[in-house]
Amino acid sequence: MPYEPKVRAWLSRAGWSADEVEDVIQESYARLAACAIETIRNPGPFFFQTARNTAGSIVRRRRVVPIRTVADVDRLGAIDPGLDPEEELSAHEELTRLKDAIEHLPPACRKAFVLRKIEGLSQKETADRLGVSQSAVEKHVARGIRLCAAVLTRPPRESGVPGVLTRAFWSRRAGHD
């Protein structure tokens, strides 16, 4: 396309590396291939907007930190070996609480949450896999985040996952130490 050099220059000025610019351009072309090109009135601005949206998608994907589901939380290897035993147990309890919170999400919410936040699928891929709209996926994931956050931000005795050391953490956090 005649607009490609301008889009490349714009991305380079925005701080994207040569490889990243190439990725954005290629993914933009893939998106354009899926469009009805004959209906595009202004190809230059359309290509810029497509590249901008593509770049935004790439940035959002980079921010997603996949969480792997594991039946045995000990196998996650997420606990810092430099922690003292109390902190290690507290961290283990927190991971267990997160796992339990996810397991107790409503079924549709849990499926969307796991696909998006744990398996790292895009919103579109999740919607396609579940046979729902992207808006429904967004709502399910937002609800899942709110419900998990509610469980993880209350003291353990209220969340249903008791733990002596976690209670000590919460009392320190509340200033009752």
N, C-alpha and C positions, 0 to 999 in steps of 0.2 A: 504494500500500500504506500502511496506517496506520503502519508502522514507518519509512517514509522520512524524516520529519523528525528522528527520533532518530539515524538513520544519518548524515544530513547534518550534524547537530550534532557527532556523534562525529568525523567526518572533519575538520570545521572546527577542532575542538579539537586534533586531531592535526597541524594545520599545513597542511592542503591548501587551496589557493586555491579560489575559487568555481567557476572553470572546471574545475579538477581534480576537485572534488566532483561536478560534473555528469557528467564523463566516467566516474567510478567508478560512479555511480548508473545511468547508461545502460547501461554494460557489464554491471553486475550484473543489470539487468532482462533483458538479452539472454541471459545465462547461465540465469536463472530460466525464461525462455521455453523453453529446451531441456530442462528438468527435467519429470519427471512430478509435477506439483504436488499431485495427490491423495494422494501418498504422504508428503508433508511433514507431520509431527506438530506441530512447533513452528515456525510461520512466522517469528516475530520473530527468534529465535536463528539460524534458517536464513538469513534475509536478511542479518543482521549478518555471519555467517560468509562468505556469498557476497561481500559488499562487502569484507570483510577480504582474502579470497583475490584478488579483483579488484585491490584496491589493491596487494597484493604483486606481482601479475603486472605491473602498470604500472611499479612501481619496478624490477623486474628488467629489463624491456624498456628502460628508460632507461639502465641500466648497460651494455647491450650496445653495444659500439662496432663498427659494421660495418667490415669491411676489404673493400675492393673488389679483386677479382682483375683483374690487368692483366698481359698477357703481357710488356710492357716496363715494368720496375720504374721506369725514369726518368720515365714518364708519371704516376706516383702523385702527384708534387708533395709528398711527405711529408718531404723533406729541408729542414731549416731553412736559409734563404738566408744566415743569419749564421754558419754553420759555416765553419771554415777547410777548405781542400781535403782535408787528411788525415781530419778528422772526417766530411766529406761522403762521401768514398769509403768510410770505415768503415761509415757508416750505410747506404750503398747496398749494401755487401756483406751487412750484416745483413738487409736486406729481401730480397735475393736468397736468402739462406740460409732465411728464413722461407718464401718461395715454393717453394723446392726441398723443404723439409721437408713442406709441405702436399701437394706433388705425389707424394711418396714414401709417403704414408699408405696403408694398405690401402684398397681401393676403397670398401667400405661405410662405413668410418670417415671417409674423405675426403669422401664425398657428404654424410654427416650433418654433419660439421664445417663444410664450405663453406656448406651451407644455413643452419645455426644461427649461425655466427660471422662469416661473410663476407656472406651475403645478409640476415642479421638475421631470419630466420623464427622463429616461436615453436616450442617443442618439439612441440606438437600439429600445427602446420602441416607441420613437417619429417617427423613420423611419418606423417601422411596422404600426403604426397608420395612418401615412400619405401616406403609399404606395410608399415611395421613398427610395433612398439609404442613408446610414449613412453619406456619404460624402455630399450629397445634404443637409441633415439636418445641418451638420456642417457649410456649406457655408451660408445657410439661417440665422442661428443663429448669425454667425459672422457679416453678413450684417445688421441684426437687431440691434445688439449692436452698430455697427458703426453709423447707422442712428439715433438711440436714443441718443447716445453720442453727435452727431453733433447738435441735437436739444437742448439738455440740456446744452451744453457748450457755446452756443451763447446767447447774451443778448435777453431777452424776446421779444422785439419789432421785432427782426429778425425771431424769431421762430413762430410767429403768436399767442402767448399767452401773451398778454400784462398784465402788473401789476405794479402799482406805487411802491409798496414796493419791488418787485423783482428788478425793475430798480434801486432802492436805494441800494440793495444788490450788483448789478453788478457795480455800480459806486464806492462803497466802495472797491470792489474787484479789480477794476482797479486803485485805489488810487486817485480817484477824490473826495473823501469825504470832 
